[in-house]
Amino acid sequence: MSDPIFADPRLAAVYDAFDGERADLTAYVTLADRLDARVVVDLGCGTGELAIRLATHGRRVIGVDPAAASLEVARSKPGAATVTWVCGDSSAIPACRGDLALMTGNVAQVFLTDTAWGSALEDLRSALRPGGRLVFETRRPEARAWEAWAGRPPAVREIEGIGAVEQRFELVDVAAPYVSFRWTYTFAVDGAVLVSDSTLRFRDRTEVEDTLVAHGFGVVDVRDAPDRPGLEHVFIAQRD
């Protein structure tokens, strides 16, 4: 089940306004070009920013997400018709012999249990052709990103057709390897207050590499996220 920030229609509609330009996605498009990936799966595609960018390069792109509200936003964007949108979790990825599968943002960290993470890896492996690549990012636990999150100030956006919306962040709990936090949104037009609680699991590099190998992937490379050096690992794995 998706967190309300993705699944609630009112919150999904304002998500992009607070998420910004997503310059971090450029590296993934560049990587897909370098790999000459013609069939790409974007798991946890959300409001579709990356999937649409990938599809404009003439690829077959499959965007998969369990949050129907986020997919509705994605389908409304220019270029969305070139993407195959699938509402569901990793088990809903269609058989496609993909060249590349991606998880960007915090997607790889929403799988809180070993069973859920292992199932996602198995599903992604099944979606890829032999030799296909899996690429995803995870925050380094040793960087303790949550300490910086705790001091973030409220933000207000004036959103066309919606009006002013205030976003507040609260760090709720840190119990390694889990970090829980809360987003609160206040809509000026009617005073509605909507809350979304989330938890992420912070796996270290060794744990991630071990689980990849256990589920049929070889680790090709582990890189810094180009926009967040020292804070995240980007894993590039290859299906056996």
N, C-alpha and C positions, 0 to 999 in steps of 0.2 A: 504494500500500500504506500502511495506517495505522500510526502509531507504536504500540508495545505498550501505552502508557498508555491507548489507546482500544480496541485490538484484543485484548489478552490478557483472558480472562474474569475472572481474579482482580483485575486492575487496574481494569477497567471497573466492577466491582462496588463498588469503594471510591472511585471518582472523585468522586462527588457529595459525599462526606463531607469531602473536602479542598477542593473547589471553593467551598463555602459557599452562601450564600443567593441569589447571582446577582441582586442588586438592579439591576445594569446592564441586565438584560433588560426592565425596566419601560418604558424609553424606547422600545423597539422595539414593544411592544404599544400604547403610546400613539400612536406614529406610524402603525401599521396602522389604528387607530381613526380618526385624522384623515384618512387617505387613503381611508377606507371600503373597504379592501382585503378582498375576499370570498374570493379564492383566493391563498394564500401558499405560497411555496416556501422552506423552511429548509434551505439547503445546508450540510453539516457539522453536522447537528443533534445529533450526539453522543448523550447520554443523554436527550434529548428535553425538557429543561426549557422552552425557549422554544416549541417546537412545541405542546406541550400547553397552555400558557398561551394561545396564540393561538387554539387550537381551542375553548377554553371560551367564547369570544366568538361562537360560531356560524359560524366561517369553515370553509372547506375548506382544510386544511393538509396539505402534503406534506413530510415530513421525510426528507431524503436524507443518507446517510452510508456510507462504505466499510467501517466497522468493525462487523461483525456482532455482536460482543460488546456494544458500546455500544447498539446497537439492541435487543438482548435486554433490557438494563436499562430502556430507554425503554418497551418494550412492557409491562413489569411494573408501570408506575406508574398510579395512578388517572387516568382520563381518556384513557389512551393509545388506546383503541379508536376515538376520534373522529379520530385522525390516520392518514393513509396513510403507512406507513413503507416506504422503498425503500432496499435495500442496494446501494450502488454509488457511483461518482464522479459528476461533473456530467453525464457522458454518459448516465446512467441516469435523469435527470429526465424524467418523462413529459410528453407534450404536454398542456398544461393551460390555456393562455392566462391565465397568472397576472397578478394585479394588482400583486403585490409579491414580490420575491425578496430573501432576507436571508442575510448571512454575518456571524456574530457571533464574539466572542473573537478567536482567532488564525487563523481559517479562511482569510481572504484572503491570509495570509502563508505558508501551507504550500505554495503553488504556487511552486516555486523557480526554474523556468526561464521564459523569455518564452513558449515554446511552450505550456507547461502553463497558465500564467495566461491567455494568449489563448484557448486552447480552453475554459477554464472560462467566460470572458466570452461566448464564442459560444454555449455551451450554455445559459447563463442568459438570453441574449437570445432564443434560440429558445423558451424556456419562457414568456416573457412576451408578453402581448398588446401591440400597438402602443400606446405611451404608458405602459406598465407601468413600475414603478419598481424599481430595484436599489439596495439600501442595505447598506453594509458598513463595518466599521471597520478601520483599520490603525494600528499604532504609528508615531509620528513618529521617524525615525532620529535627528534632531537632539536628541531628548530623552534618548537613550542609556539606555534603560530597563534594559539588561543590567547597568549598573553598580550599580543598586539590587538587582537579582536576586542578584548574586554574594554578598551578605552575608546572605541569608535563612537563619534558623536552622532546624534540623530541627523537624518537627511530628509529633505523635502523636495519633491519633484512636482512640477506643474505639467500634467499629462493631458494631451488633447482629448477632448470628449469625456474626460473623467474628472479633471480638476486637480487641486492640490492634494497630495498624499504624503504623509509623514511616515518614515521608516525608522524604527528603533531596534537596537540589538542588545541582547542580554546574554551573557555567559552564565549558563545554569549550573553545569557540573563538569568537573574534570576528574575522571576515574580511569586512568590509563588501562587499556588503550582507547577508551571511549571519551569523547568530548561532546557535551550536549549544550545546545544554545537555543535561543528563542528570538524570533522576529515578530515585532508588533507593528501593524500598519493602521493608521488612522486616516479615514477618508473625509476631507473637509465638506464635501457636498452633502453628506447626511450624518456625519459624526460616527459612522460605523467603525468599530475597532475589531480587526481580525488578527489572530495570533497563529503562528506556525512554529512548532517545536521540531527540532532536528537533532540527530545524533550521528557522529562520524566515528569510524574506527581508524586509528592511526597504526598501520603496520610498518615495521621497519624493513629495510632493504632485504635482509636475509630471509625474513618470513615471506615476503612477496616472491622472491626468486625461488624459494623452496616450493611454494604452492604452484607456481607456474610449471616447474619441472614435473611435479606430481600429477599435473593434469594435462600432460602431453605437449608442453611447449619448451623450446629451448630459448634461453635468454641471449639475445643478440647484442644488446647494448643497454646501458642505463645512463641517462643523461640528466643534466640540469634542465629545468624548465627555462627557456630563454628569457622569459619576462619576469621570472622569480628565482634568480640564481641563489643556491644555497638553501632554498625553502622547500623545493619539491624534487622528486625523482620522476623522470619520464622513462618508462620501461618499454623497450622494443623487444618483442618475443616472436618466435616463429613456430607455427604448427608443425609437428612431426609428420 
